[in-house]
Amino acid sequence: MTRWSAIGRRGPFQHQVIAFVCVLLCLLGTAGQAAAQQASAEFPTRPLRILVGFAPGGGTDITARIIAKRLAEQTRQQVVVENRSGGGGVVAIELLAAAAPDGYTILLGAVGPFAVTPHMQKVSYDVGRDFAPLTMGVVFPNVVVVHPSVSATSLSDYLALARGRDSKLSYGSSGIGSAGHLAGELLNSMAGVQIPHVAYKGGGPAMADLLGGQVPAVMASLPSALPHIRSGRIRALATTGQSRARDLPDTPTVADSGFPGYDAVNWYAFVAPAKTPAAIRTRLVDELVAALRAPDVVDQLHGHGMEPRPDTPEQLAVTMRRESEVWAKVVRHAGLSTR
């Protein structure tokens, strides 16, 4: 008998050992699954934190606080909205990347830091590697709004003023790389103008300066602008989606105003740190989707001009990749990259 044939033969004792190991592995796997299910069933057992990358008063902040209130009711735990403004949302997303992957810290992030900023500048995070998509939150257009001192009553009037030799027009947004910034640059490109951009640390500060006349125009999120449009304190010239906004039916889209094909919607989505356990992610998705579908939450979001759009983690991942490809082209065309 050769060495190899001797090694290949198994006696009764070896078969018993192998059978024991197989049973042990099965028991361990079952125990692990049971532990994960138990952890998911008990989660959360302490307060949750929703990071927001912009100052209070903007669209992400408004959305997060509406959802946080409902989540607190559902989970019977305190849900804290934490504003960490800076870098057009980058500061908050970097904090999420470094957070413990235990489900207790999640982010409501805007399109900018996910799909735009990484094409404009070097960032310390990788969207596909560092984050676990949970669900889309809301989708809505931006809106071009001006202070009453600006004489324009239409987008064509506004662009005519911008083309004037002594034009002092500029437009504000919630930050460099934000959806408002890129929507403004897309309009600059399609209209053949160069309206200077003024970056703020959120839609709230941008709107405050517009109301005070410190900036003549803002490419604003509909949630931050809508109350002031309704009160007459600012004037809406055009919305940025493919169809007119539900809450501004008399305001044309940019596409309707002479720029067919223009489309620059905004969205806010929920994500967690990448290594958050699957069972916890599933529980978070279930709670967030339930909150976004609650009739009172839907009514509140509609009141701020937002459309709740809960979906699956897989669908959100596809959206984020697609949006990244779209805005990468705009960044290159506008020459905004500093990478």
C-alpha positions in Angstrom: 0.0 0.0 0.0 1.3 3.4 -1.0 1.6 6.4 1.3 -1.2 8.2 -0.6 -3.6 5.3 -0.5 -3.1 4.9 3.2 -3.8 8.5 3.8 -6.9 8.3 1.7 -8.5 5.5 3.7 -10.8 6.5 6.6 -11.6 4.3 9.6 -14.8 4.3 11.7 -13.3 6.8 14.2 -12.4 9.3 11.4 -16.0 9.1 10.0 -17.4 9.8 13.5 -15.1 12.8 13.9 -16.1 14.1 10.5 -19.8 13.6 11.3 -19.4 15.4 14.7 -17.6 18.3 13.0 -20.4 18.6 10.4 -23.1 18.6 13.2 -21.1 21.1 15.2 -20.9 23.5 12.2 -24.6 23.2 11.5 -25.3 24.0 15.2 -23.0 27.0 15.1 -24.6 28.3 11.9 -28.1 27.8 13.4 -27.0 29.5 16.6 -25.5 32.4 14.6 -28.7 32.9 12.6 -30.8 32.8 15.8 -28.5 35.3 17.4 -28.8 37.6 14.4 -32.6 37.3 14.4 -32.7 38.0 18.1 -30.5 41.1 17.7 -32.7 42.3 14.9 -35.9 41.7 16.9 -34.5 43.7 19.9 -33.0 46.5 17.8 -33.0 49.4 18.7 -32.4 49.4 22.5 -31.0 52.9 22.7 -31.4 56.3 20.8 -30.8 56.4 17.1 -28.9 59.2 15.3 -29.6 60.6 11.8 -26.7 62.6 10.4 -27.6 65.5 8.1 -24.8 67.2 6.2 -26.3 70.7 6.1 -27.4 73.4 8.5 -30.9 73.5 10.0 -33.7 74.9 7.8 -32.8 73.2 4.5 -34.5 70.3 2.7 -32.5 67.5 4.2 -33.0 68.9 7.7 -36.8 69.3 7.2 -37.0 65.7 5.8 -34.9 64.2 8.5 -36.9 65.8 11.3 -40.2 64.6 9.9 -38.9 61.0 9.6 -37.2 61.1 12.9 -40.4 61.9 14.7 -42.2 59.0 13.1 -39.3 56.6 13.7 -39.3 57.5 17.4 -43.0 56.6 17.6 -42.4 53.3 15.8 -39.3 52.2 17.7 -40.1 53.8 21.1 -36.6 55.2 21.1 -35.3 58.7 20.9 -34.2 59.6 17.3 -31.8 62.6 17.2 -31.1 64.6 14.1 -27.5 65.8 14.1 -26.6 68.6 11.7 -22.9 68.4 10.7 -22.6 70.9 7.9 -19.6 71.5 5.7 -18.1 70.6 2.4 -21.5 70.4 0.7 -22.4 67.4 2.8 -19.0 65.8 2.9 -18.3 66.3 6.6 -21.4 64.3 7.6 -20.7 61.5 5.1 -17.2 61.2 6.4 -18.5 60.9 9.9 -20.8 58.1 8.8 -17.9 56.3 7.2 -16.1 56.4 10.5 -19.2 55.5 12.7 -19.6 52.2 14.5 -21.5 49.8 12.1 -24.1 48.9 14.7 -27.2 50.6 13.1 -27.4 53.4 15.6 -26.0 56.0 13.3 -27.4 56.5 9.8 -27.3 59.3 7.3 -29.9 61.1 5.3 -27.7 62.2 2.4 -28.3 64.4 -0.6 -27.3 63.6 -4.2 -24.3 65.9 -4.0 -21.8 64.1 -1.7 -22.9 60.7 -3.2 -23.0 61.4 -6.9 -21.3 64.7 -7.6 -18.5 65.7 -5.1 -16.4 62.6 -5.7 -16.0 63.7 -9.4 -15.1 67.2 -8.4 -12.5 66.7 -5.7 -10.6 64.0 -3.8 -12.7 62.6 -0.9 -11.7 60.2 1.8 -14.7 57.8 1.2 -15.8 55.5 -1.5 -19.5 55.4 -2.0 -19.6 51.8 -3.2 -17.2 50.5 -0.5 -18.0 52.5 2.6 -21.8 52.6 2.7 -24.8 50.3 2.7 -27.8 51.7 0.9 -31.0 51.4 2.9 -33.8 53.2 1.0 -34.5 56.3 -1.1 -36.2 58.9 1.0 -37.7 61.7 -1.1 -37.4 63.0 -4.7 -38.3 66.6 -5.7 -37.2 69.4 -8.1 -35.1 72.4 -7.3 -36.5 75.8 -8.1 -34.9 79.0 -9.4 -36.0 81.7 -7.0 -35.1 85.4 -6.9 -35.4 88.3 -4.4 -38.2 90.8 -5.2 -35.6 93.4 -6.0 -34.7 91.4 -9.1 -36.9 92.6 -11.9 -37.1 89.2 -13.7 -40.5 87.5 -13.7 -39.5 84.6 -15.9 -36.4 82.5 -16.6 -35.9 84.3 -19.9 -35.9 87.7 -18.1 -33.4 86.3 -15.6 -31.1 85.1 -18.3 -31.4 88.4 -20.2 -30.3 90.2 -17.0 -27.4 87.8 -16.6 -26.2 88.5 -20.1 -26.2 92.3 -19.5 -22.8 94.0 -19.6 -23.1 95.3 -16.0 -24.8 92.2 -14.6 -24.4 91.7 -10.8 -26.4 88.5 -10.7 -25.1 85.5 -8.8 -26.9 82.4 -7.5 -26.6 80.7 -4.2 -26.9 77.0 -3.4 -26.6 74.7 -0.4 -22.9 74.1 -1.1 -20.2 73.1 -3.6 -21.2 70.0 -5.4 -24.8 70.1 -4.2 -27.8 69.4 -6.5 -28.5 73.1 -6.6 -25.0 74.0 -7.6 -24.9 71.4 -10.4 -28.4 72.4 -11.5 -27.2 76.0 -11.8 -24.1 74.9 -13.7 -26.2 72.8 -16.1 -28.4 75.9 -16.7 -25.2 78.0 -17.3 -24.0 75.5 -19.8 -27.3 75.1 -21.8 -28.0 78.9 -21.7 -24.5 80.0 -22.6 -24.1 82.2 -19.6 -21.7 82.4 -16.6 -23.7 83.3 -13.6 -21.3 83.1 -10.6 -22.0 80.6 -7.9 -22.1 81.4 -4.1 -21.7 78.3 -1.9 -23.5 78.1 1.5 -23.4 75.5 4.3 -26.9 74.5 3.6 -30.2 75.5 2.1 -31.2 77.3 5.3 -28.4 79.9 5.2 -28.7 80.4 1.5 -32.5 81.1 1.9 -31.8 83.5 4.8 -29.4 85.5 2.6 -31.9 85.5 -0.3 -34.7 86.8 2.0 -32.4 89.5 3.3 -31.3 90.5 -0.2 -27.6 89.5 0.3 -27.8 87.2 -2.7 -30.2 88.0 -5.7 -31.1 84.4 -6.6 -30.8 80.8 -5.3 -31.1 77.4 -7.0 -33.1 76.2 -4.0 -34.6 72.9 -2.9 -38.3 73.1 -3.1 -38.8 72.3 0.6 -36.7 75.3 1.7 -38.2 77.7 -0.8 -41.9 76.7 -0.9 -43.1 78.5 2.3 -41.4 81.8 1.2 -42.8 81.5 -2.4 -46.3 81.0 -0.9 -45.8 84.1 1.3 -44.7 86.2 -1.6 -41.3 87.0 0.0 -39.4 85.5 -3.0 -40.4 84.8 -6.6 -40.2 81.4 -8.4 -39.1 81.5 -12.0 -38.7 77.8 -13.0 -38.5 74.3 -11.5 -35.8 71.8 -12.6 -37.7 68.6 -13.1 -39.2 67.1 -16.3 -42.7 68.0 -15.2 -44.2 70.9 -13.2 -44.1 70.6 -9.5 -47.3 69.5 -7.8 -47.1 72.6 -5.4 -46.2 75.1 -8.1 -48.5 74.2 -11.1 -48.2 77.7 -12.5 -44.4 77.7 -12.5 -42.9 76.4 -15.8 -40.0 74.0 -15.8 -36.6 75.0 -17.2 -37.3 72.7 -20.1 -40.6 74.5 -20.8 -38.7 77.8 -20.7 -36.6 77.1 -23.8 -34.2 74.4 -22.7 -35.7 71.0 -23.8 -34.0 68.1 -22.2 -33.0 69.9 -19.0 -33.7 67.7 -16.0 -32.0 68.1 -12.6 -34.1 66.6 -9.8 -32.9 66.3 -6.2 -33.1 63.3 -3.9 -32.3 62.4 -0.3 -31.5 58.8 0.6 -30.8 56.8 3.8 -27.5 54.9 4.1 -25.6 53.1 6.9 -22.0 52.2 7.4 -21.0 49.3 5.1 -20.3 46.7 7.8 -23.6 47.1 9.5 -25.0 43.5 10.1 -27.5 42.4 7.5 -30.2 41.7 10.0 -29.9 45.2 11.5 -29.9 46.8 8.0 -33.1 44.8 7.2 -34.8 46.2 10.4 -33.7 49.7 9.5 -35.1 49.4 6.0 -38.4 48.1 7.4 -38.7 50.9 9.8 -37.8 53.6 7.4 -40.1 52.3 4.6 -42.9 52.1 7.1 -42.3 55.7 8.2 -42.1 57.0 4.6 -45.4 55.3 3.8 -47.3 56.5 6.9 -50.2 58.8 5.8 -49.3 61.6 8.2 -45.6 61.6 7.0 -46.7 61.5 3.3 -49.0 64.5 4.0 -46.2 66.4 5.7 -43.7 65.7 2.9 -46.2 66.7 0.3 -46.7 69.9 2.1 -43.0 70.7 1.7 -43.1 69.8 -2.0 -41.4 66.4 -1.6 -42.5 63.0 -3.0 -41.7 60.1 -0.7 -40.1 57.3 -2.8 -39.2 54.3 -0.5 -37.5 51.5 -2.3 -35.1 48.5 -1.8 -31.4 48.8 -1.0 -30.7 47.2 -4.4 -32.9 49.8 -6.2 -31.2 52.6 -4.3 -27.7 51.3 -5.3 -28.7 51.3 -9.0 -30.0 54.9 -8.7 -26.8 56.1 -7.0 -24.6 54.5 -9.7 -26.7 56.0 -12.5 -26.8 59.5 -11.0 -23.0 59.3 -10.5 -22.6 58.6 -14.2 -24.9 61.5 -15.2 -23.3 64.1 -13.0 -19.8 63.1 -13.8 -20.5 64.3 -17.3 -21.8 67.6 -16.1 -18.8 68.1 -13.9 -16.4 67.4 -16.7 -18.3 69.7 -19.2 -18.5 72.6 -16.7 -14.8 72.2 -15.8 -15.5 71.9 -12.1 -13.1 69.1 -11.2 -10.1 69.9 -9.0 -9.0 66.3 -8.8 
